[in-house]
Amino acid sequence: MRIPMPLIVFVAGLLLTGLGLLAYFAFATGEDRSMTALIPAFWGVPIMLCAFASLLTRSIRKHAMHLVAILALLGVLAPLGRLIPTSIKNGFTFDAKSFTMIGMIVICLVLLFFSIASFIEARKARKTANKLVSKASE
């Protein structure tokens, strides 16, 4: 049984949103709270909106899923761009900030993997359909 891509996208967006809320409300106290802790949630909400948009019409699905792939790629690169230089400068410490960034990287990397696999599958299906149409027209 194949899981529909919009469901995978929605779950990933939900996980990112939950991670951002967890980082903001649970990992930091009142004075230490920063809006940057909500960055995974700022990523997750548009991803969930893309999942809903992809269910509206077939023509929107392709564009929404490509936007999800872009967001997933940026969701891997952005935390890495912060985590690597900080780790080089100060040494790596596994704290709430690094946990949040690593969590975002993992969720977005898995989503990117599923997105690429879905694109490959869609291309193969399109080629098969084109071959069937060309054989039927002969």
Secondary structure, 3 states (H helix, E strand, C coil): CCCCHHHHHHHHHHHHHHHHHHHHHCCCCCCCCCHHHHHHHHHHHHHHHHHHHHHHCHHHHHHHHHHHHHHHHHHHHHHHHHHHHHHHHHCCCCCHHHHHHHHHHHHHHHHHHHHHHHHHHHHHHHHHHHHHHHHHHC
